[in-house]
Amino acid sequence: MKHRERQRTMQKDNMPAESTSPTSGSGSTRLYGIMGYPIGHSLSPLMHTLAFRHHGLDAVYVPFSVAPEDLAKAVAGAMALGVAGFNVTIPHKEAIMACLDEVTDEVRAIGAVNTVHAQDGRTTGYNTDGAGFLQPLQNLGAPLNELAVCVLGAGGAARALAAALLNAGCPQLVITNRTHARSEHLAADLQKRFVAVEVRAVPMSDAADAARQSRLLVNATSIGMHEGDEPLLPNRCFGPEQIVYDIVYRPLNTPFLQAARAAGATTIGGLDMLLGQGAAAFTIWTGLAFPLEAVRPALEARLD
């Protein structure tokens, strides 16, 4: 008896501080999740599980590791299992559009999805990345209608935040990406929508000059997430007159932000965007307000 008691105590002591397991597992438990590849780094399961608990919802949120070639099957399988909604992350934000029944006008304009809601057997794609990205800039009081912007990256997240910046009035936008054809394609798409502003693509060989001339510099790639990643830019690209924004949130203090801060730049980390886009997704699924002040400290503690 004492041996079994010690085993139970040891198991309890070894459990993570914030469990992301369902609280009831009843027949009415609603299932949510996130599709990506890889997906083990995501904080979305912790974030949304805490939000469900805050509101007393019988719901669970889990990560789905989905290889690109399996995306259509994964969406169909999720619907067959009755998944109520899910987020979408790298590398599926653009490809998933072809797997959904409908998308919003905003998604159609951006060309990327980060949130899917399932109702009555139909899937609808949304994009909450843009709103989540802008929130900390607005909190900072950044004069978006005066800022020349340089965006590093040309994937689904870059599409959403670039469109959000141009909608907010940014007068000039430069996009650079390691695959130059992708940045050219994105710049051309945006220029068609925003004819009154200058949108152009530059090759990575010219990225340092474009970055140094910008007032707002954004890393919309996953570079910096993994130890040993090569620096995106040399340190001379950063200066005290800049706002430097990294959408990577793990680690909180990326090498990109460290270099910018050392040069005197104002910096914004990816946790703010993660919370902003997640809050909007939570409301789409549940109709409830996201408990930001209850969730942020837990995410910061996990990242620390």
ZIMOFEN-V38710 format. One record per residue. N is the residue number from 1. SS is DSSP state (~ for helix, > for strand, _ for the rest). NEAR is the number of other ideal C-beta (glycine too) atoms within 8 Angstrom. Layout:
BEGIN
n:ss:near
N:SS:NEAR
N:SS:NEAR
END
This chain:
BEGIN
n:ss:near
1:_:4
2:~:5
3:~:6
4:~:7
5:~:8
6:~:8
7:~:8
8:~:8
9:~:8
10:~:8
11:~:8
12:~:7
13:~:6
14:_:5
15:_:7
16:_:4
17:_:5
18:_:9
19:_:6
20:_:9
21:_:5
22:_:7
23:_:7
24:_:6
25:_:6
26:_:6
27:_:3
28:_:5
29:_:11
30:>:9
31:>:11
32:>:13
33:>:13
34:>:14
35:>:17
36:>:15
37:_:11
38:_:6
39:_:13
40:_:6
41:_:7
42:_:10
43:_:12
44:~:13
45:~:13
46:~:12
47:~:13
48:~:12
49:~:13
50:~:13
51:~:13
52:~:11
53:~:9
54:~:9
55:~:9
56:_:4
57:_:8
58:_:8
59:>:11
60:>:14
61:>:12
62:>:9
63:>:11
64:>:12
65:>:9
66:_:12
67:_:7
68:~:9
69:~:4
70:~:8
71:~:14
72:~:8
73:~:7
74:~:11
75:~:14
76:~:9
77:~:8
78:~:13
79:~:11
80:~:6
81:_:7
82:_:6
83:_:11
84:_:10
85:>:11
86:>:12
87:>:12
88:>:13
89:_:12
90:_:10
91:_:8
92:_:15
93:_:16
94:_:11
95:~:10
96:~:15
97:~:12
98:~:6
99:~:10
100:_:13
101:_:5
102:>:7
103:>:10
104:_:9
105:~:5
106:~:9
107:~:14
108:~:8
109:~:8
110:~:11
111:_:10
112:_:15
113:_:16
114:_:16
115:>:16
116:>:15
117:>:11
118:>:12
119:>:6
120:_:3
121:_:5
122:>:8
123:>:12
124:>:13
125:>:14
126:>:16
127:_:14
128:_:14
129:~:15
130:~:14
131:~:11
132:~:16
133:~:16
134:~:14
135:~:11
136:~:12
137:~:13
138:~:8
139:~:6
140:~:9
141:_:5
142:_:9
143:_:6
144:~:11
145:~:8
146:~:6
147:_:13
148:>:12
149:>:15
150:>:16
151:>:14
152:>:16
153:_:11
154:_:12
155:_:14
156:~:14
157:~:14
158:~:16
159:~:16
160:~:16
161:~:16
162:~:16
163:~:13
164:~:13
165:~:14
166:~:14
167:~:7
168:_:9
169:_:7
170:_:14
171:_:9
172:>:9
173:>:17
174:>:13
175:>:18
176:>:15
177:>:15
178:_:4
179:_:7
180:~:10
181:~:6
182:~:10
183:~:14
184:~:9
185:~:9
186:~:15
187:~:13
188:~:9
189:~:10
190:~:14
191:~:10
192:~:7
193:~:9
194:_:9
195:_:6
196:_:3
197:_:10
198:>:6
199:>:12
200:>:9
201:>:14
202:>:10
203:>:8
204:~:8
205:~:4
206:~:9
207:~:14
208:~:10
209:~:7
210:~:12
211:~:14
212:~:9
213:_:7
214:_:13
215:_:9
216:>:15
217:>:16
218:>:13
219:>:15
220:_:12
221:_:11
222:_:7
223:_:11
224:_:14
225:_:9
226:_:6
227:_:3
228:_:3
229:_:9
230:_:4
231:_:8
232:_:10
233:_:12
234:_:6
235:~:8
236:~:6
237:~:9
238:_:15
239:_:8
240:_:6
241:_:5
242:_:14
243:>:14
244:>:15
245:>:13
246:>:14
247:_:12
248:_:13
249:_:11
250:_:9
251:_:7
252:_:10
253:_:6
254:_:14
255:~:8
256:~:15
257:~:12
258:~:9
259:~:12
260:~:13
261:~:10
262:~:8
263:_:11
264:_:7
265:_:14
266:>:7
267:>:11
268:>:11
269:_:11
270:~:11
271:~:12
272:~:11
273:~:14
274:~:14
275:~:15
276:~:15
277:~:15
278:~:15
279:~:11
280:~:14
281:~:14
282:~:12
283:~:11
284:~:11
285:~:10
286:~:8
287:_:4
288:_:7
289:_:4
290:_:12
291:_:10
292:~:8
293:~:6
294:~:10
295:~:14
296:~:10
297:~:8
298:~:11
299:~:14
300:~:10
301:~:8
302:~:10
303:~:11
304:_:5
END
